[in-house]
Amino acid sequence: MKSGHPVRRIPFVASLVALLALPACSSLNPFADSAARLPELAAFQATGELRVVWQSRVGSAANYTFQPAVAGQAVYAAAHDGTVVRIQDGATTWSANAGKRLSAGVGSNGRIVAVVTTDGELVSLDATSGAQLWRAPVGAEVLAPPAVSDAIVVVRASDGRLIAFDAADGSRRWLYQRTMPALSLRSAAGVVMADRALVAGFPAGKVAGLSAENGGLLWELAVASPRGVTELERITDVAGTPVLWRSEICAVAYQGRIGCFDLANGRPLWSREMSSSVGLARDARFVYVTEDNDAVHGLDAFGGASVWKQDSLRRRGVTRPLAMTAAVVVGDREGVVHALDRETGQFVARLRADDSAIAADPQAFGADRFVIQTREGGIFALEAR
């Protein structure tokens, strides 16, 4: 389902009914008013270029968020109808079907391709041929792409559980579970694999590091704390996937704060008030974040001070930023990709992929190239220069 919705912890079928009954809110659901007329995009003098390297196609995402995976020179993508493809240099080298409808994007390490069905079954395919390797029951809805290493495949259930499966045969290795608040965002954010650990953000403003071997808690830090009286006011989920940068970790929480922390001891290096439901990016000098009102910010990575703010994309359902060598790129709900100057936030280039929304995070594909997947299944490898 669409990311960014608040979800009450009630049985799965009932939660879907409750979700659809919630009133539309533009900050939580940027596609709710997609039929409404948007302001014209402001003209600008292009000083850079967004170029289509190649394009391909997979099926529609329907109401889910499907994120492609990049492994080496290959891109793996999936669609709601169960289709999974491997694309290299714009050519589909294999196409397979999981046999059931899918609810999340692809995870891959270049050896295994992992997807999850709408009825909560993890499916593993051979990354070279697309042949099925194994299937394993998750027992819960999954909205995030699996995280894949040579040893394990980790899925994040929509109820907050992290479940690890053996990459060789699909047997369950461990389960990590924590107490969840009554309401949380319905998010397609996954987890980060890092050496022998993995990192994930959770509701109530927490980020946790877990042992990849047994799922044991290694450390936990607080990005933000719930505030307010009502359950809606107290939603303080860590948005998007936390970013690891050398010895630091950076994260942002909805209705909370943004900050960077020392990985060794969890000590805050800096933090400040900010709210996002899609997440952030980081490079050597800046932290980039898309705020709930669709303003894109560039912050000093060492102190959090504002460097620039681009607020010309309001109501456009802007994605999480991706920091490239030449620019910072974001997509929007009309299928437009925007390139911003890293130093000033000014527009440097713009390109329309197709007429359907870009909801999934853009994925890096080398220093200056990246991949996007649109809601109607367009797969575009783009170059920013």
C-alpha positions as CSV (number, residue, x, y, z in Angstrom):
1,M,0.0,0.0,0.0
2,K,1.0,3.6,-0.2
3,S,3.8,4.7,2.1
4,G,3.3,7.5,4.6
5,H,-0.1,6.6,6.0
6,P,-0.6,6.1,9.8
7,V,-1.4,2.5,10.7
8,R,-3.1,1.2,13.8
9,R,-1.8,-2.1,15.2
10,I,-4.9,-4.2,14.6
11,P,-5.4,-7.4,12.6
12,F,-4.2,-7.2,8.9
13,V,-7.6,-7.2,7.1
14,A,-9.1,-4.8,9.6
15,S,-6.0,-2.5,9.3
16,L,-6.5,-2.2,5.5
17,V,-10.1,-1.2,6.1
18,A,-9.1,1.4,8.7
19,L,-6.4,2.7,6.5
20,L,-8.6,3.3,3.6
21,A,-11.1,5.0,5.9
22,L,-8.6,7.6,7.1
23,P,-9.0,11.1,5.8
24,A,-6.6,12.1,3.1
25,C,-3.7,14.3,4.3
26,S,-1.3,15.8,1.7
27,S,1.8,15.5,4.0
28,L,1.2,11.8,4.8
29,N,-0.2,10.8,1.4
30,P,1.2,12.9,-1.4
31,F,-0.9,11.0,-4.0
32,A,-4.3,11.6,-2.3
33,D,-5.0,14.7,-4.4
34,S,-3.1,13.7,-7.5
35,A,-6.0,14.8,-9.7
36,A,-5.8,18.3,-8.4
37,R,-4.2,20.9,-10.6
38,L,-0.6,21.6,-9.5
39,P,1.1,25.0,-9.9
40,E,3.2,25.2,-13.1
41,L,6.9,24.5,-12.5
42,A,9.0,27.6,-12.5
43,A,11.2,28.1,-15.5
44,F,14.9,28.2,-14.9
45,Q,18.2,28.5,-16.9
46,A,19.6,24.9,-17.1
47,T,23.2,24.7,-16.2
48,G,23.4,20.9,-16.1
49,E,21.8,18.0,-17.8
50,L,19.7,14.9,-17.0
51,R,20.2,12.4,-19.8
52,V,18.4,9.1,-20.3
53,V,21.1,6.4,-20.6
54,W,18.5,3.6,-21.2
55,Q,14.9,2.8,-20.4
56,S,12.9,-0.3,-19.9
57,R,9.6,-1.4,-18.5
58,V,8.1,-3.7,-15.9
59,G,4.4,-3.9,-14.8
60,S,2.5,-1.4,-12.6
61,A,3.1,-0.9,-8.9
62,A,-0.6,-0.5,-8.3
63,N,-1.0,1.1,-4.8
64,Y,2.4,-0.2,-3.6
65,T,5.8,1.2,-3.7
66,F,8.3,-0.8,-5.8
67,Q,11.9,0.1,-5.5
68,P,14.5,-1.3,-8.0
69,A,17.8,-2.8,-6.8
70,V,21.2,-2.2,-8.4
71,A,23.9,-4.9,-8.2
72,G,27.0,-4.3,-10.3
73,Q,26.0,-3.5,-13.8
74,A,22.5,-5.0,-13.4
75,V,19.2,-3.6,-12.3
76,Y,16.5,-5.8,-10.8
77,A,12.9,-4.6,-10.8
78,A,9.5,-6.1,-9.9
79,A,5.8,-5.3,-10.4
80,H,2.6,-5.9,-8.5
81,D,1.5,-8.7,-10.9
82,G,4.5,-10.8,-9.8
83,T,6.9,-10.0,-12.6
84,V,10.6,-9.8,-11.7
85,V,13.2,-8.7,-14.3
86,R,16.9,-8.3,-14.7
87,I,18.0,-5.4,-16.9
88,Q,21.5,-4.7,-18.2
89,D,22.3,-1.9,-20.6
90,G,18.6,-1.4,-21.2
91,A,18.0,-5.0,-22.3
92,T,15.9,-7.4,-20.2
93,T,18.2,-10.5,-19.8
94,W,15.5,-12.5,-18.0
95,S,11.9,-12.2,-16.8
96,A,10.4,-14.4,-14.2
97,N,7.1,-14.5,-12.3
98,A,6.8,-15.1,-8.5
99,G,3.5,-16.9,-9.1
100,K,1.6,-14.4,-6.8
101,R,1.1,-10.7,-6.6
102,L,3.9,-8.7,-4.9
103,S,3.8,-6.0,-2.3
104,A,7.3,-4.6,-2.2
105,G,10.4,-3.9,-4.4
106,V,13.5,-6.0,-5.0
107,G,16.4,-6.8,-2.8
108,S,19.6,-8.3,-4.3
109,N,23.3,-8.8,-3.7
110,G,24.0,-9.8,-7.3
111,R,23.6,-13.5,-6.4
112,I,20.1,-13.7,-5.0
113,V,17.0,-11.7,-5.9
114,A,14.4,-11.5,-3.2
115,V,10.7,-10.3,-3.4
116,V,7.7,-10.7,-1.1
117,T,4.1,-11.6,-2.1
118,T,1.0,-9.8,-0.8
119,D,0.1,-12.8,1.3
120,G,3.5,-12.7,3.1
121,E,5.7,-15.2,1.3
122,L,9.4,-14.5,0.6
123,V,10.6,-15.7,-2.8
124,S,14.2,-16.1,-3.7
125,L,15.4,-16.2,-7.3
126,D,18.8,-16.8,-8.9
127,A,20.2,-13.5,-9.9
128,T,21.8,-14.9,-13.0
129,S,19.0,-16.9,-14.5
130,G,15.8,-15.9,-12.6
131,A,15.2,-19.5,-11.6
132,Q,13.4,-20.0,-8.3
133,L,15.7,-21.0,-5.4
134,W,13.3,-21.3,-2.5
135,R,10.1,-19.8,-0.9
136,A,9.6,-19.2,2.8
137,P,6.5,-17.9,4.8
138,V,7.0,-14.6,6.5
139,G,3.6,-14.6,8.2
140,A,3.0,-10.9,7.9
141,E,2.6,-8.1,5.3
142,V,5.9,-6.7,3.9
143,L,6.1,-3.3,2.2
144,A,9.9,-2.8,2.2
145,P,12.4,-4.5,-0.2
146,P,14.3,-7.3,1.5
147,A,17.9,-6.7,2.5
148,V,20.2,-9.4,1.0
149,S,23.7,-10.5,2.0
150,D,25.6,-13.6,1.1
151,A,24.5,-15.2,4.4
152,I,20.9,-13.9,5.1
153,V,17.9,-12.3,3.6
154,V,16.1,-9.9,6.0
155,V,12.5,-8.7,5.6
156,R,10.9,-6.0,7.5
157,A,7.2,-6.7,8.3
158,S,4.7,-3.8,8.5
159,D,4.2,-4.6,12.2
160,G,7.9,-3.7,12.8
161,R,9.4,-7.1,13.1
162,L,12.7,-7.9,11.4
163,I,12.9,-11.6,10.2
164,A,16.1,-13.1,8.9
165,F,16.2,-16.2,6.6
166,D,19.2,-18.3,5.5
167,A,20.2,-17.2,2.1
168,A,21.0,-20.7,1.0
169,D,17.8,-22.5,1.8
170,G,15.3,-20.0,3.3
171,S,15.2,-21.5,6.8
172,R,14.4,-18.9,9.5
173,R,17.5,-17.7,11.3
174,W,16.2,-15.2,13.8
175,L,13.4,-12.7,14.7
176,Y,13.7,-9.3,16.2
177,Q,10.6,-7.8,17.7
178,R,9.9,-4.7,19.8
179,T,6.9,-3.0,21.3
180,M,5.2,-0.8,18.8
181,P,3.0,2.3,19.4
182,A,-0.7,2.3,18.5
183,L,-0.1,4.3,15.3
184,S,2.8,4.5,12.9
185,L,3.5,5.5,9.4
186,R,2.9,2.9,6.6
187,S,6.3,2.9,5.2
188,A,8.4,1.1,2.5
189,A,11.6,1.9,4.3
190,G,14.0,-1.0,4.6
191,V,17.1,-1.8,6.5
192,V,20.8,-1.2,5.9
193,M,23.3,-4.1,5.8
194,A,26.7,-3.0,7.2
195,D,29.5,-5.6,7.6
196,R,28.2,-8.1,10.2
197,A,25.4,-5.8,11.4
198,L,22.2,-4.2,10.1
199,V,20.6,-0.9,10.9
200,A,16.9,0.1,10.9
201,G,14.8,3.0,12.0
202,F,11.6,2.4,14.0
203,P,8.6,4.2,15.4
204,A,9.0,6.4,18.5
205,G,12.1,7.9,16.9
206,K,14.5,5.0,17.5
207,V,17.3,3.6,15.4
208,A,18.8,0.2,16.3
209,G,21.8,-1.8,15.2
210,L,21.4,-5.5,15.2
211,S,23.8,-8.5,14.9
212,A,23.4,-10.1,11.5
213,E,24.4,-13.4,13.1
214,N,21.6,-13.7,15.7
215,G,19.5,-10.5,15.6
216,G,20.7,-9.4,19.0
217,L,20.5,-5.7,19.8
218,L,23.9,-4.1,19.6
219,W,22.9,-0.5,20.2
220,E,20.0,1.9,20.1
221,L,19.8,5.7,19.8
222,A,17.0,8.2,19.9
223,V,16.5,10.5,17.0
224,A,13.4,12.0,18.4
225,S,10.8,11.5,21.2
226,P,7.0,11.4,20.8
227,R,5.2,14.5,21.8
228,G,1.6,15.7,21.9
229,V,-1.6,14.4,23.4
230,T,-3.3,12.4,20.6
231,E,-2.0,9.3,19.0
232,L,-1.6,11.1,15.7
233,E,0.4,13.9,17.3
234,R,2.7,11.3,18.9
235,I,3.6,9.6,15.6
236,T,7.4,10.0,15.6
237,D,8.7,7.3,13.2
238,V,12.1,7.4,11.7
239,A,11.5,8.1,8.0
240,G,13.3,6.3,5.3
241,T,16.4,4.2,5.7
242,P,19.1,5.7,8.0
243,V,22.3,6.7,6.3
244,L,25.7,5.4,7.4
245,W,28.6,7.7,6.7
246,R,32.0,6.6,7.9
247,S,31.8,6.6,11.7
248,E,28.4,8.4,11.7
249,I,24.8,7.6,11.2
250,C,22.2,10.2,10.2
251,A,18.4,9.9,10.4
252,V,15.2,12.0,10.4
253,A,11.9,11.4,12.1
254,Y,8.4,12.4,11.2
255,Q,7.1,15.1,13.5
256,G,10.4,15.0,15.2
257,R,14.1,15.8,14.5
258,I,16.9,15.3,12.2
259,G,20.4,14.6,13.3
260,C,23.7,12.7,13.0
261,F,25.2,10.5,15.7
262,D,28.5,8.9,16.5
263,L,28.2,5.2,15.7
264,A,30.7,4.2,18.4
265,N,28.6,5.5,21.3
266,G,25.3,6.9,19.9
267,R,26.3,10.4,21.1
268,P,24.4,13.1,19.1
269,L,26.8,15.2,16.9
270,W,24.0,17.6,16.1
271,S,20.2,17.6,15.8
272,R,17.5,20.0,15.0
273,E,13.7,20.2,14.6
274,M,12.5,18.9,11.3
275,S,9.8,16.5,10.0
276,S,10.1,14.1,7.0
277,S,8.2,11.0,5.9
278,V,10.6,10.0,3.1
279,G,14.1,10.4,4.5
280,L,17.5,12.0,3.8
281,A,20.8,11.6,1.9
282,R,24.3,12.5,2.9
283,D,27.6,13.3,1.2
284,A,31.0,14.6,2.5
285,R,29.7,18.1,3.1
286,F,25.9,18.1,3.3
287,V,22.8,16.3,4.6
288,Y,19.9,16.6,2.2
289,V,16.3,16.0,3.3
290,T,12.8,16.3,1.9
291,E,10.5,17.9,4.4
292,D,6.8,17.0,4.7
293,N,5.8,20.2,2.8
294,D,8.0,19.0,-0.1
295,A,10.7,21.6,0.5
296,V,14.2,20.1,-0.1
297,H,16.9,21.3,2.4
298,G,20.7,21.3,2.3
299,L,22.2,21.2,5.8
300,D,25.8,21.4,6.9
301,A,26.8,17.8,7.7
302,F,28.9,18.8,10.6
303,G,26.6,21.1,12.5
304,G,23.1,20.9,10.9
305,A,23.0,24.6,10.0
306,S,20.8,25.5,7.0
307,V,22.8,26.1,3.8
308,W,19.9,26.3,1.4
309,K,16.2,25.5,0.9
310,Q,14.4,24.7,-2.3
311,D,10.6,25.2,-1.7
312,S,9.3,25.4,-5.3
313,L,8.1,21.8,-5.3
314,R,5.2,22.1,-2.8
315,R,2.4,19.5,-3.2
316,R,4.4,17.5,-5.7
317,G,5.0,14.4,-3.5
318,V,8.8,14.8,-3.6
319,T,10.9,11.7,-3.1
320,R,13.9,11.1,-0.8
321,P,16.9,13.0,-2.2
322,L,19.8,11.2,-3.8
323,A,23.3,12.8,-3.7
324,M,25.2,12.5,-7.0
325,T,28.6,13.9,-7.9
326,A,27.1,16.5,-10.2
327,A,23.8,17.3,-8.4
328,V,21.1,16.2,-5.9
329,V,18.2,14.5,-7.5
330,V,14.6,14.0,-6.5
331,G,11.5,12.7,-8.3
332,D,7.8,13.8,-8.0
333,R,4.3,12.5,-8.4
334,E,4.1,13.7,-12.0
335,G,7.1,11.6,-13.1
336,V,9.4,14.6,-13.2
337,V,13.0,14.3,-12.1
338,H,14.6,17.4,-10.7
339,A,18.4,18.0,-10.4
340,L,19.5,20.6,-7.8
341,D,22.8,22.3,-7.3
342,R,24.5,20.7,-4.3
343,E,25.9,24.0,-3.1
344,T,22.8,26.3,-3.6
345,G,19.8,24.1,-4.1
346,Q,19.0,25.9,-7.4
347,F,17.5,23.9,-10.2
348,V,20.1,22.9,-12.7
349,A,18.2,20.3,-14.9
350,R,14.8,18.7,-15.2
351,L,13.5,15.7,-17.1
352,R,10.1,14.0,-17.3
353,A,10.4,10.2,-17.2
354,D,6.8,9.4,-17.9
355,D,3.4,10.6,-16.8
356,S,3.2,8.4,-13.6
357,A,4.4,9.1,-10.1
358,I,7.9,8.4,-8.9
359,A,7.3,7.2,-5.3
360,A,10.3,4.9,-4.7
361,D,13.8,6.2,-3.7
362,P,16.1,6.9,-6.7
363,Q,18.9,4.4,-6.6
364,A,22.6,5.2,-7.3
365,F,24.0,3.4,-10.3
366,G,27.6,4.7,-10.2
367,A,29.0,8.1,-9.4
368,D,26.8,10.1,-11.8
369,R,24.1,7.7,-12.8
370,F,20.9,6.6,-11.0
371,V,17.8,4.5,-11.6
372,I,14.2,5.4,-11.0
373,Q,11.0,3.3,-11.2
374,T,7.7,5.0,-11.9
375,R,4.3,3.8,-10.6
376,E,3.3,2.6,-14.1
377,G,6.4,0.5,-14.4
378,G,8.9,2.7,-16.3
379,I,12.5,1.9,-15.4
380,F,14.9,4.7,-16.3
381,A,18.7,4.8,-16.0
382,L,19.6,8.5,-15.9
383,E,22.8,10.4,-15.9
384,A,23.3,13.8,-14.1
385,R,26.0,16.0,-15.4
